[in-house]
Amino acid sequence: MLLEEDGEPDLTRTVRLTAVAIETGHEQALTRRPCIVAADGRRLRPSAAATAFADAAASAGPAHRAGALDVLGIVVDLHPAYWEEDQWSKRVVEWLRRRDCLVRRDDTAAVLKIAARLGEAGGVIPGATDEVDTARLVALQRALGEMPKKVRESLGPGIGRAIRLRCFTYDAAGNEQPQRRKPRTAYLSQALESADGDRFAVAARKTPGLAWVHRSYARALLSAASRCCSCSASSMRRVIASLARATWNDIFAIDMKEM
């Protein structure tokens, strides 16, 4: 278990034994064990599909240098022991780099790829408070909006599989029932529809069984957009409704066949 008698990980011993396992050809065995220790003490598996670690060596600043997508919580700081100047630490870090488990926090494109890889592997970004949940969607909207269309189309479906949005359905009595859903399995609610859209939300009204993305996202996205450009409230609403449609329909590839 590479643990001391009191149950706490002996970092020096853990790093050295991990390096020895790498040297002796037991890399696959390591990927199935929580042999890497994070800065907060958690022991994690070095799986590119499950965990990404902040690459301090490749950053101009410290490992915890802020990144645009830090709010996603998918990039973890390694314990400082891994950045010590010794052969064992260097060997483990280089191995993690070869496995594509290291990423710079401020490399937005790389972090988006991590999120997409997580979703493609069946993983889900951990749940959070409503406030953090909304902040994550705003951050993704901005980050994906800065990417070329080809990149958005490539990464969007995977990212969509990794996130869960606050949604709601109506029961037979017309009462809202809260749910968490993948973006591709929910319709845009009326607050998120563009003014010139087909207004399906209006036509469907309270049809039982249909899932709708929660209207609170519209307020958050509108507020985020208002800090980036200046225009009237009405035009801003049209812009943000269009952005919301692009974010869910195009970027996250909503497919109503999966309902």
Disulfide bonds with the S-S distance in Angstrom:
none
